[in-house]
């Protein structure tokens, strides 16, 4: 085997290893997907609050007032 043949074989092995690493490496992909899901949930909650915000606030306020009336003596 000549030096050129060894050099070509070494390069081929490095390329094959790099391709395998590229195809199997998932570094950072999971965090990206999780962030997209969290952003989607936040947008959905914001849309719900914009659509039903006043009704939600009135219901929460009424519940808190009833709870406080039960706990705090008059």
C-alpha positions in Angstrom: 0.0 0.0 0.0 1.4 3.3 -1.0 1.3 6.5 1.0 -1.4 7.9 -1.3 -3.6 4.8 -0.8 -3.3 5.1 2.9 -4.1 8.8 2.8 -7.2 8.1 0.7 -8.3 5.3 3.0 -7.8 7.6 6.1 -9.9 10.3 4.5 -12.6 7.9 3.6 -12.8 6.6 7.1 -12.9 10.1 8.5 -15.7 11.1 6.1 -17.7 7.9 7.1 -17.2 8.7 10.8 -18.2 12.3 10.3 -21.4 11.3 8.5 -22.3 8.7 11.2 -21.7 11.3 13.9 -23.8 13.9 12.0 -26.7 11.4 11.6 -26.7 10.2 15.2 -25.8 13.4 17.1 -28.9 15.0 18.6 -27.2 17.7 20.7 -29.6 20.6 21.2 -32.6 19.3 19.3 -34.5 18.3 22.3 -34.2 21.7 23.9 -35.4 23.4 20.7 -38.5 21.2 20.5 -39.3 21.8 24.2 -39.0 25.6 23.7 -41.3 25.5 20.7 -43.9 23.5 22.7 -43.6 26.0 25.6 -44.0 29.0 23.3 -47.1 27.3 21.7 -48.7 26.8 25.2 -48.0 30.4 26.2 -49.5 31.7 23.0 -52.6 29.5 23.5 -53.0 30.8 27.1 -52.7 34.4 25.9 -55.3 33.9 23.2 -57.7 32.3 25.8 -57.1 35.2 28.2 -57.7 37.7 25.4 -61.0 36.0 24.5 -62.3 35.2 28.0 -60.2 37.6 30.1 -63.0 39.6 31.7 -65.1 36.6 32.5 -62.1 34.8 34.0 -61.2 37.8 36.1 -64.7 38.2 37.4 -64.9 34.5 38.3 -61.6 34.6 40.1 -62.4 37.8 41.9 -65.7 36.3 43.1 -64.1 33.1 44.2 -61.4 35.0 46.2 -64.0 37.3 47.8 -66.0 34.2 48.9 -62.9 32.5 50.2 -61.8 35.7 52.1 -65.3 36.0 53.6 -65.1 32.5 55.0 -61.6 32.9 56.4 -61.6 36.5 57.8 -64.0 37.3 60.7 -66.3 40.2 60.2 
